[in-house]
C-alpha cells in the first residue's frame, strides 16, 4: 500500500512558531526527512519510533543533492510509510517545496503541504521591524538573494526601487554587496534605513542596523553570517524602539534542562519565552513498576486509609494506569483525602478530575510529612527510592503509613563526551535540576571526575541542592518548588551572571 508525504514548514527557529497542524503531522510520522535549519527543539518533537533522514544543505555544500531528496521521498512513500518532509521556514517560500511535490504528483503519491511561518516576516518582527506600516510604506516584497556561482543576480532593481516598499532579501548574505550596489545604481537613496537579522527568532538572534550604503561594512564588522535576512526600507528605523525580543532576560543564555522526557516541555517553554537557548537533555526517565501487586492490594482495601499521598506527577500517572487496569476510575477514591507535594502534582490530580486536599506551604518531602493532618492511616504512592524525609516526619508524629513504590527512576542516557566538554568549558553556565535524581542522572551521563566549577545548578528545592553540592556544583534555589519559580530564578541568576562578567544587560 502506498504511503503519504506531508511537507511541513518548521518555521524560522523558535519552536513556538511551528503550527499546531505541523506538530500533529510530525507526531504521526513514521519517517522524517529534515533540513539543516530546522530547530533542534522541533527535531526533539519527532517520535522516538520514527526513522530520521538528515538531508541538510548549506550554501555551496549539499549533503544530499535535491534530485536525491526527491527520490528519497518517493521511495519512502512507495514503501508505504507516512513521511514528513520537514523544511525550515515555509516550504513554498524559496524552499523548493513545489519541486519536491512535482515528482510525487507524477506518480500519484498522496501528499499535503502544511505552511510554515516564513523568516521573511518573523525575523524582522522579532527584531522590532514591522514589514509594513501605513506611515512608511504600502507594500512588502520578498526576493531571493541566492545566485548561481559565476552568474549575476537576476533581480530587476529598478522595479523594486519604484515600489517604495519594504524589501526583504532571503539567502542574501554572500550577495549583500551586489544587492546594495544594485539598489544604489537603481536610484535608491544611500541613507535609506536598512538592517540584517541573523539567526532570527532564536536565542542567538543579532540585528545589524545601518543605512543602505553602510550595511555591507557594518555587517562585516559584526561578522554577520548565514542564516540571515536583509531588510531595506524606512520601517527599519523603528527597530531600536520596537525591539521587544532583545529585552528578554535570558536572551543568549544557554541552559541545560535535565527533566524526564515526558515532563521536559513545560520548563523548556517557559525558559524559551524568556529568550533562553534551551538544551534539552533528559537525564532520567520514570518507569512504572508493572505489575505492581503492592499498589493493587492497597487500592483493593482503600477504605483502610484516610490519606493518599503523592510526591510527583509520576505517582499520579501510576495510580491512573492501575485504576484503568482494574476497570475502575477516580470514583474509586471516594472517601480518601488527597495530598500533593506541590502544584505540579496537584495539576496531575486535576487532570483526573481530582482536587488535592492538602499541599504543604513548602513543596518538599519534609514539609509534606510535617504538615499532613494527623488523623488516619496514610498510603504513599511514590518512587522506588523516595526521600526518607517524608517517612521520617510521619514516624516522628507516630502516623501509620504504607510506603508503596509504584515507579522507578532509570538513568538510561548514553555517556556524552560532548555534554561533558560543554559544561567544563563553561559553554552551558546553567543547569536546571528538578530533583536529586536529575543531579545523579547528569553525573551518570557525563561520567566521574568532571570539572563542574563553571556550572551553576538552578535547583527546585533544598534536597535537590544538597545533592548538587555533593558533586561540587554551585547552586541557587528557587523561592518555591514550582516550575514558574525555577524559570524566574534562571532570569535572576542570568542577570547576576552578566553583571559579574561585565556583559551588557539588555
Rosetta blueprint (number, residue, H / E / L):
1 X L
2 X L
3 X L
4 X E
5 X E
6 X E
7 X E
8 X E
9 X E
10 X L
11 X E
12 X L
13 X L
14 X L
15 X H
16 X H
17 X H
18 X L
19 X L
20 X H
21 X H
22 X H
23 X H
24 X H
25 X H
26 X H
27 X H
28 X L
29 X L
30 X L
31 X E
32 X E
33 X E
34 X E
35 X L
36 X L
37 X L
38 X L
39 X L
40 X H
41 X H
42 X H
43 X H
44 X L
45 X L
46 X L
47 X L
48 X L
49 X L
50 X L
51 X E
52 X E
53 X E
54 X E
55 X L
56 X L
57 X E
58 X E
59 X L
60 X L
61 X E
62 X E
63 X L
64 X L
65 X L
66 X H
67 X H
68 X H
69 X H
70 X H
71 X H
72 X H
73 X H
74 X H
75 X H
76 X H
77 X H
78 X H
79 X L
80 X L
81 X L
82 X E
83 X E
84 X E
85 X E
86 X E
87 X E
88 X L
89 X E
90 X L
91 X L
92 X L
93 X L
94 X L
95 X L
96 X L
97 X H
98 X H
99 X H
100 X H
101 X H
102 X H
103 X H
104 X H
105 X H
106 X H
107 X L
108 X L
109 X L
110 X E
111 X E
112 X E
113 X E
114 X E
115 X L
116 X L
117 X L
118 X L
119 X H
120 X H
121 X H
122 X H
123 X H
124 X H
125 X H
126 X H
127 X L
128 X L
129 X L
130 X L
131 X L
132 X L
133 X E
134 X L
135 X L
136 X L
137 X E
138 X L
139 X L
140 X E
141 X E
142 X E
143 X E
144 X E
145 X L
146 X L
147 X L
148 X L
149 X L
150 X L
151 X L
152 X L
153 X L
154 X L
155 X L
156 X L
157 X H
158 X H
159 X H
160 X H
161 X H
162 X H
163 X H
164 X L
165 X L
166 X E
167 X E
168 X E
169 X E
170 X E
171 X L
172 X L
173 X L
174 X L
175 X L
176 X H
177 X H
178 X H
179 X H
180 X H
181 X H
182 X H
183 X H
184 X H
185 X H
186 X L
187 X L
188 X L
189 X L
190 X L
191 X L
192 X L
193 X E
194 X E
195 X E
196 X E
197 X E
198 X E
199 X L
200 X L
201 X L
202 X L
203 X L
204 X L
205 X L
206 X E
207 X E
208 X E
209 X E
210 X E
211 X E
212 X L
213 X L
214 X L
215 X H
216 X H
217 X H
218 X H
219 X H
220 X H
221 X H
222 X H
223 X L
224 X L
225 X L
226 X L
227 X L
228 X E
229 X E
230 X E
231 X E
232 X E
233 X L
234 X H
235 X H
236 X H
237 X H
238 X H
239 X H
240 X H
241 X H
242 X H
243 X L
244 X L
245 X H
246 X H
247 X H
248 X L
249 X L
250 X L
251 X L
252 X L
253 X L
254 X E
255 X E
256 X E
257 X E
258 X L
259 X L
260 X L
261 X H
262 X H
263 X H
264 X H
265 X H
266 X H
267 X H
268 X H
269 X H
270 X H
271 X H
272 X H
273 X H
274 X L
275 X L
276 X L
277 X E
278 X E
279 X E
280 X E
281 X L
282 X L
283 X L
284 X L
285 X E
286 X E
287 X E
288 X E
289 X L
290 X L
291 X L
292 X L
293 X H
294 X H
295 X H
296 X H
297 X H
298 X H
299 X H
300 X H
301 X L
302 X H
303 X H
304 X H
305 X L
306 X L
307 X E
308 X E
309 X E
310 X E
311 X L
312 X L
313 X H
314 X H
315 X H
316 X H
317 X H
318 X H
319 X H
320 X H
321 X H
322 X H
323 X H
324 X H
325 X H
326 X L
327 X L
328 X L
329 X L
330 X H
331 X H
332 X H
333 X H
334 X L
335 X L
336 X L
337 X E
338 X E
339 X E
340 X E
341 X L
342 X L
343 X H
344 X H
345 X H
346 X H
347 X H
348 X H
349 X H
350 X H
351 X L
352 X L
353 X L
354 X L
355 X L
356 X L
357 X L
358 X E
359 X E
360 X L
361 X L
362 X L
363 X L
364 X L
365 X H
366 X H
367 X H
368 X H
369 X H
370 X H
371 X H
372 X L
373 X L
374 X L
375 X L
376 X L
377 X L
378 X E
379 X E
380 X E
381 X E
382 X E
383 X E
384 X L
385 X L
386 X L
387 X L
388 X H
389 X H
390 X H
391 X H
392 X H
393 X H
394 X H
395 X H
396 X H
397 X L
398 X L
399 X L
400 X L
401 X E
402 X E
403 X E
404 X E
405 X E
406 X E
407 X E
408 X E
409 X E
410 X E
411 X L
412 X L
413 X L
414 X L
415 X L
416 X L
417 X H
418 X H
419 X H
420 X H
421 X H
422 X H
423 X H
424 X H
425 X L
426 X L
427 X L
428 X L
429 X L
430 X E
431 X E
432 X E
433 X E
434 X L
435 X L
436 X H
437 X H
438 X H
439 X H
440 X H
441 X H
442 X H
443 X H
444 X H
445 X H
446 X H
447 X L
448 X L
449 X L
450 X L
451 X L
452 X L
453 X L
454 X L
455 X L
456 X E
457 X E
458 X E
459 X E
460 X L
461 X L
462 X H
463 X H
464 X H
465 X H
466 X H
467 X H
468 X H
469 X H
470 X L
471 X L
472 X L
473 X L
474 X E
475 X E
476 X E
477 X E
478 X L
479 X L
480 X L
481 X L
482 X L
483 X H
484 X H
485 X H
486 X H
487 X H
488 X H
489 X H
490 X H
491 X H
492 X H
493 X H
494 X H
495 X H
496 X H
497 X H
498 X H
499 X H
500 X H
501 X H
502 X L
503 X L
504 X L
505 X L
506 X L
